Amino acid sequence: MATLERKTSAVKDTQSMSSSRAQMSSELQRVFAVLRFISEQQQQQQQQQQSLGKENNEAYSTDSSMPSIGRESNNNSNSSSRIKCNSSSDEKQDGISLPSKPLAIPEEVAMPLEKFRMAVTNLPIQKEAVCATREALHTALLQVYSHKASEVDELCSKDSFVGGPKPENMPTFMLTGVYTMQGMQEIVPGLFVGSYHPATDKALLTRHHITHILCCIGTQPRFPGEFVYMTIAAEDNTAYKISKFFPKTSAFIEKALIDQHSAVLVHCGAGISRAPTIAAAYLMKKLRLSAGAAIALIQQKRQVASPNIGFRQQLREYQTELGI
């Protein structure tokens, strides 16, 4: 009888975890859809500003009564520096240009979005927390993007979220920048950081010569026997002591990269907080980088990487421990 009860309990736990993973996958689609929406608004604003600047420059150049010194030269200087910044900071990966600047989340949206992301990536998922944080995010987005209320409602109102088109059906512009962040990026040769989704795509992993997978959420290996796994059941909250894993995760990554034909994927749920933190700790130790420099290096390739404030503090403490 006891054995039967244990088996029944194990089956229920497995079913519960499978349900949590399915909901996490669906809600992660929403997280990245919100990030894409914010990115689109920023791009539109930048284009409007550039267009306005161009019109102003043309007006100054055609108006003979306008002095040739002053505002005209200032505008030219700003335009030149912006172009230099864009051209020098873009990175190439698999033929795709990725902006090195991290995505700037509006202050009013940053905390609600982080709380929602934590709610949908900490397993097992608590439905009440997901609903509450999603509603708070909805309110914050409407506050900032009131002129896009219908799009915000579409992003946040539905209980079940259906993501966008598959990569092969996407227009070209959606294969660059923040649109690639649901996947994985190679930070330094052989070290990839990403979300939960690429870890479930065997063909993708094989194509990038992934041999080792470091999973930072409490899920069972998807392809046991096919890859070498390490799993740490880290929580994404500011009070969680993720630094306790730094020694063994760094050793795992180092062992994976000894062979020049091997590569390792470090992933969590969204690939925003936990996985970048673990990767940053490795880079700090291996390359003798400061915490800020390690995070910046990751953000050059993975625009949405942003360890939570508690994890950042632990990285700074680790920096002191390493004597950097």
N, C-alpha and C positions, 0 to 999 in steps of 0.2 A: 504493500500500500504506500509506504513512504517513498519507494523508488518511483512509483507511478506519479505521485504528487510532484516529485522533483522534475520528472520528465515533462509533466504538464506545465509546471512553472517555467521551465526552460523554453518550451514552445511559445508560451505567452510572451516571455521576455524577447524572444527572437522576432515575434510578430510586432511587438511594440517598437522595437528598434527599427524594423523595416518600415513601419508606418512613419516613424520620426524622420528617417532618411528621405522618404518620399516627400514629406512636407517640407523638409529643409531644402530639397532640390527645387521645389516649386517656389518657395518664398525667396530663395537665392536669386531666382530669375527676376523677382520683383526688385530686390536690392540693386542688381546690376541695371535693370531698366530705369530705376530712379537715378543712378549715377549717369547713365547715358542721357537722360532727360536734362540733368543739370549741365552736363557737358555741352549739349546742344544749345541751351540758353546762353551759355558763356560764349560759344562760338558765334552765335547770332549777334550778341552784343559787341563782340570784338569786330565783326565785319561791319556793323553799323558805324562804329567809331572810326574804323579805317576809311570807310566810304565818306564819312563826314570830313575827316581830315584831308582826304584827297580833294573833295569839293572846295574846302577852304583854301588849299594850296593853289588850285586852279583859279579861284577868285582873286587871290593875292597877285598871281602872276599876270592876270589879264587887266587888273585895275592899275592904270598908270599913275593914279594919284596916291597909291599905297606906297609908303616908303619901303626901300629894298632891304633895310636893316631892321631887325627886331623880330616880329612874330613869324615872318616868312622863314627866316633862318632857323628859328627855334623849331618850327614844324618839320623842316627838312632834317634837322638833327634827330628829332624823336623818331621819325620814320626810318631813318637809317639804322638807329640803334635797335629798333624792334626787329628789323629784318636780320640784322647780325645775330641777335639773340636767338631767333627762330632757326636760322641756318646752322648755327654752331651747336645748338643744344639737342637737335633731333638725333635720334639713334636709329640704326637699321637692324631689323631682325627678320630673317626669312624674307627679305625684300620689302618689309613693311616699315614705314617710318613711324617711330613712337616718340611723342614729345616727352622730354625729360622732366618738365615741370609737373609736380603733383597736382591732381585735380583740386581746385579751390572750392570747398563746400561752403555755402553761405552760413554765417555764424548761427542764424536762427534754425537752420536745418541740421547742422553738424551733430549735435547731441541726440536729437530724436532719431536720426538715421543710425547713429552708432548703437543706441539702445535697441532699435529694431533689429539691426544686424546681429547683435549679441543674442537676442531672443530667438532668432531663427537658426543660429548655428551652434548653440549650446545644447547638446543632447543629454537626456531626452527632451524633446521640445515641449514646452508648456503652452498649450493653445491660448489660455487666458492672457499670458504675457505677450504672445504674438499679436493678438487682437488689440490689446491695449496700446502697445508700442506702435502698431501700424496706424491706429487712429491718431496718436500724437504726431506721427510723421506726416500724416495727411493734413492735419491742421497747420503744421509748420510750413509745408510746401505751399498751401493755399495762401498763407500769410506773405510769402516771398514772391510767389508766382500767381498772383490773383488774376492776371491777364491771361493765364493759361489754365483756368479752373477746370475746364472740361478734360484736358489732358491729365491733370493731377488726379481728378476723380477716377479716370480710367486706370491710372496706375495703382491707386490705393483702395478703391471701394470694393472691388471684387474679393470674395473670400478665397476663391481659387484663381491663381494667376497663371496665365498662359504666356510664355515668353515669345520673343520675336522670331523671325525666320532663321532657319539653319544657315550656317556660314556659306554653303554653296549657293543659297538663294539670296544672299545679301548683296546690296549695291556696294560698289567699291569703297565708298567713303566709310561704310560701316565695318570695314576690315582693318581700320587704323585706330590709333589712339585708345580711348576708353572703351571702344567697342570690342577690343581684344581681351579685356580684363577678366572675362569669364573663363579664359583659358589659362595658359601658363607662359612664363617668360624666362629666358635664360639670363641669369644675372651676371655670372662669370662662367667661363667654359665648364660645362658639365653640371652646373647647379641651377636647377629650375625652381621657381616659386609660383604657386598657383592656387586655384580654388579646388573644391571637391570634384567639379565636373571632369577635368582632364584625367583625374585618377581613376575614372570609370570607363575611360576610352582606351582599350588595349591597343588598337591600331595606332592611335596618336602617340602613346607611350613608346611603342616599338619604333615608330618612325623617327623619334628623337633619341633613340638608343638609351632610353631609361632602363636602368637595371635595378635601382634601389628606390623605394618610396618611403618617405618619412611622413606619416599621417599624424596630424596634431589634434585630431578629434577622436572621440571614442567609438570608432566604427571598425568592424572586422575587415581584414584584407579582402579586396574585391577579386584579386587573382592570385590566391596562394599557390606557391609552387612556380609561378611565372616570374615573380619579382621578389627581391629581398625586402622585407618590410620591417619597419620599426613603428610602433603605435604608442603615442602618449595621449592620454585622455585629458588634455588641457582645457580649461574653461576660459572663455573670453570675457573676463571682467577685471576691473581695475585692481581688485584686491587679491587676485589669484597669483600665487607664487610660481610663475612660469620659469624663473631662473633656476629652479632646482633641477630642471632637465638639461640645462646648457652643457654640462660635461659630457653626458652620454649622447646627446643629439649631435654635438660637434664631432665626437669620435666616430659616430655612424656616418656622417657626411664625409669626413676625411677618409675613412676606409673605402667609401664608395668611389671617391675621386682618385684613389691611388692608381687604378687602372685607367689608362687614357681612353679606353674604349667604353668606359662606363659613364653613367650619368645618374643623378639623383633628383627626384621631385620632392620638394617639401611643400605640403599642402595642408590647408585647414578647411573651413567651410567656404568662406568667401575669398580667402587669400589676401585678406586686408590686415589682420592684426596678429594672429598667432604664428602663422607660417613666416611672415616677414620678420617677426621677432626672433624666431629660432634661427633663420638664415642670417640675420644681422649678428647674432651672437657668434656664429661660426666665422663670419667675415672679420669680426673684430679680433678674434683670437688668431686667425690665420694670417691676416694682412696687417695686423696692428693698427686697425682703424678706430677712431673714436665712435661712440654710439651714433652721433649725428651724421658722421661721414658714412657709416655702414647703412643707415636708413636711407640717406640720399642716394647712395649707389644703387640700392634696390629700387627706389622710386624712379631712377633714370629709365629702368626697363619696365617696371610695373607701377604705373601711374597712380593706382588707387591704394598702394601699400601705405598703411598708417596705423602702426601699433597704438593701442590705447594708452592713455596717460600713465597708468600703473606699470605697463610693460616698458614704456620709455624710461621711467625712473629706474627700473631694475636693470636695464641696459646701461644706464649711466653708472650705477653701482658696480656692475660687472666691469665697466671700463676702468674704474678705480682699482678693482681687484686685480685686473690684468696689468696695472701700472702704465696705462696709456695716457 
